[in-house]
Amino acid sequence: MMMYMAVKTDHRPQRETFLTDIQEIRRRARQHIERGAVTEGYRGDVETVVRVLNEALATEIVCVLRYRNHHYMASGIHSQAVAQEFLEHSNEEQQHADLIAARIVQLNGTPNFNPEGLLTRSHSEYTTGDTLVEMIQEDLVAERIAVESYSEIIRYLGDNDPTSRRMMEEVLAKEEEHAEDLKTLLERLGKEVA
């Protein structure tokens, strides 16, 4: 708990400034240093946050794998540009996974990269498609799932873990961008095929 003291200054009549009890902060910082970034001021439920972040990590790993599969399996007249988009999304999903794993470690948790149970931890499914359009549709469904579940995670984190919340907000923004990219690809393919 932060302690504030109202102090009247001589050179500023009727004005108060708030000073944090720095000595108390210094004392608390020396306690439990093995916890690293998780201080007494952390208001989240660390175990639950680590579990939820591991679910998000699994979701990102599944997305990396699905996008990679689609990158290599894309074929047809429009496949080159779409395959490049799949690869770009796969790389960005890997960056998300790395961010989430690093945050789990900061919270003194263990990122779960174990392939066993990956699909049960993931919010999205590993569903491929036979055609380019089906691949894009499956990726768009997965992005929509991520957008909805990550929005829920952000609401859960609220002010209890602002660092994790900001990280997930950044990931969410990119997932929304991916969904828009895929929607645009579907629209363009529909027009060119018709």
ZIBELMO-V833532 format. One record per helix or strand. SS is the DSSP state (H for helix, E for strand). FROM is the first residue (numbers start at 1). TO is the last residue. Records with the same first field share a line. If there is no record, write none. Layout:
SS = FROM-TO ; FROM-TO
//
This chain:
E = 4-8 ; 16-20
H = 22-30 ; 33-35 ; 46-73 ; 79-106 ; 118-121 ; 132-157 ; 162-193
//
